[in-house]
Amino acid sequence: MASSDSNPARPSTSFPKEQIQVLLLENIHPSAHALFRAEGFQLEVLSGALKEEELKKKIATAHVLGIRSKTYVSDAVLAEGRRLLTVGCFCIGTNQVELENAKLRGVPVFNAPFSNTRSVAELMIAEIVALGRQLGDRSSEMHRGVWRKVATACHEIRGKTLGIVGYGHIGRQLGVMAESMGLNVVFFDIATRLPMGNNRSLGTLKELLQVSDFVSLHVPATTQTHEMIGEGELAAMKKGACLLNASRGTVVQIGPLAAALQSGHVAGAAIDVFPEEPEANGEGFATELQGLPNVILTPHIGGSTEEAQENIGREVATSLIKVVNAGATAGAVNFPQVELPPLRDAHRIVNVHRNVPGVLRDINKIVSDANANIEAQVLATDPKVGYLLMDIDQDASDEVRAEMSKLPTNIRTRVLY
């Protein structure tokens, strides 16, 4: 495998496949390790996250970087990744990577949008039941030696209404499971979503808050969702309702939630994510929600099951391997989507370029001047970049790659053998 690009700091030729270096941080599941080793890649595994300066040193020789939620991949880090082909977020969220900068450097980024869906949905169901019955408080009392058998303010969840904010993969799975347990399910999403079962879409967030006995948040971290649940939204909630958040810590304003719980307007909460979270396990975590009645606090464990982590490891590792071996970007969160079946007796050129008029014309002229035959070609673009896979005659690939790399629009070009 050879590679080249417009950045003179980058090497003109990458390592052979058996010397592809994969750097995995934050205890990524061994299911990913097995797939990378089966490809013959070199693998370095670190248990924790790395600070920016440490990561800049480590990424200098890496072709593939795998992280979870605690490692921040800034543009300064990406600039040091002279051989970096791709980044994998072994989780759902990708806000820990500067996605636009990665794209402009020719680096597709992948995540795992499906693999922990069931684990998060099951936790939400468990917490809805626990909040309805105040199980957290009863358990805590029993551990302190207090016997307090009460039925006041404890309810079955059957016949209650669950409002789901964000009806993506997790939201839909939760809706199906909740409906099977007798809950009425309504949802709100800024995108048009097909309802599952008898789940029902509502037109506004306020309408959902007013009718729901339980409100479960499943939205990404964006400017629209930043602190979207504050004093006004909590006041709009049905009195005695409960709030659950397993999405992102920046979605809920903790101070107003604590006040709403103390006043009794909100009857309970289950919070798995926080605006600021420790980088490692240990003591010292603090939040205004500690010590409040009927509040379940968990340390960002929504997807933390062995099944989910194993599935995530396989899902993301598979995507990263396809990038290295075939240039496939299907599923990338920041990149044009391209996947081309392998073709025997041809060399595949992988090209990332600035999306301006005339690029494909210039590339095809290079191929024509080299008297080469194009066996297959596919191009996808977004407003900033174009991504091209092209299978051509083996004896012309080096010449074509070299000339394509000289184009002023070139970001990155490499040849797959």
Secondary structure, DSSP 4 states (H G I P E B T S, - for coil): -EEEES-TTS-SSPPPGGG-EEEE-S---HHHHHHHHHTT-EEEE-SS---HHHHHHHGGG-SEEEE-SS--B-HHHHHH-TT--EEEESSS--TTB-HHHHHHTT--EE--SSTTHHHHHHHHHHHHHHHHHTHHHHHHHHHTT------TT---STT-EEEEES-SHHHHHHHHHHHHTT-EEEEE-SS--PPPTT-EE-S-HHHHHHH-SEEEE----STTTTT-BSHHHHHHSPTTEEEEE-S-TTSB-HHHHHHHHHHTSEEEEEE---SS--SSSSS----TTTT-TTEEE-SS-TT-SHHHHHHHHHHHHHHHHHHHHH---TT-SSS--------TT-EEEEEEEE--TTHHHHHHHHHHHTT--EEEEEEEE-SSEEEEEEEE-GGGHHHHHHHHHTSTTEEEEEEE-
